Amino acid sequence: MAASLSRPLHLRLRGGGGGHRLLASRASTSTAPPTPPPPPPPAAAAAGAAPAPSGARKEASAWSKLFLFAPGAITFGLGTWQLFRRQEKIEMLDYRTRRLEMEPVAWNETASSAVLRDPAELEFRKIVCEGDFDEEKSVFVGPRSRSISGVTENGYYVITPLIPRLTDGSSPILVNRGWVPRGWHDKNIKDHQILDETSESKEAVKKMDEKSSWWKFWSKQPKSSPEIEKPGKPPVRVIGVIRGSEKPSIFVPANEPRTGQWFYVDVPMIARACGLPENTVYIEDINEDVSATNPYPVTKDVNTLIRHSVMPQDHLKYTFTWYTLSAAVTYMASKRIKTKKVRL
């Protein structure tokens, strides 16, 4: 009996103690200051940010599409430009062909003055001139290669002043006589060196003899008579085409007139080196009357003057290449845009 009464009393005492604890905890929480809520995580802040306007996204998408199609448009334009270049090249080659088929023009005072006034007036016209080559002032431009039966040989272009014999006011001209092998060039240089040495020695001997009184007393200089003079050799007849200076690439070195090294044709510079005016006319010999005993120099073929480094058929190849590249790039751009739409 006593045990049964003591158990509810014990439970009541424990419950009363818990109530005191609960009251104490409520009092402490009510007196403490409120703590601020923790900041939201970065992901939540980003998610809560205001979304970008739809107009800006559409504008960015349009610019990205234009950027993808830009390479195709550029390559298409380059292909179209090659078609225009092809038409210009056809007209240029027709112009050269018609000019070369005209009758040759005699080189005289009238032709000389016409060329000096307007060099384009006789451009790609055949010129016939006669005179004597000044071999001592020859200029060798090169090296230039020439293919003969599949074998490539290095050589030079030899340019020599032609002095007219007629006193009709025609001026000297520079003639590109054609291609010569390297051995011919070296032999020509040695011959000129020997000729210079012999002429200098003869001059020295003549001066020494003239100083001697015995030589002055006994010797008599023979007088030249036009009746006993031997007839001179006939003048050289040249048929050529008026041309201009070459435009060297960035890989071609500069000419060195002092050392006699010429890598490209610069007409004013060559004319100064030969003692001629800078506006001297320059022609390329196309005479096909080549002697079997003296095959050099090899004159240029007329067809080489008509040809160009890039012919019309080459422009067609370039056009096909650019158009093919444009189609491929445009196809890749369209596939890229379709893939983006499927993902969305």
Buried (B, 14 or more C-beta within 10 A) or exposed (E): EEEEEEEEEEEEEEEEEEEEEEEEEEEEEEEEEEEEEEEEEEEEEEEEEEEEEEEEEEEEEEEEBEEBBEBBEBBBEBBBBBBEBBEEBEEEBEEBBEBBEEEEBEBBEEBBEEBBEEBEEBBBBBBBBBBBBBEEBBBBBBEBEBEEEEEEBEBBBBBBBBBBEEEEEBBBBBBBBBBBBBEBBEEBEEEEEEEEEEEEEEEEEEEEEEEEEEEEEEEEEEEEEEEEEEEEEEBBEBBBBBBEEEEBEEEEEEBEBEEEEBBBBBBBBBBBBBEBEEEBBBBBBBBEEEEEEEEBBBBBEBEEBBEEEBBBEBBEEBBEBBBEBBBEBBEEBBEEEEEEEEEE
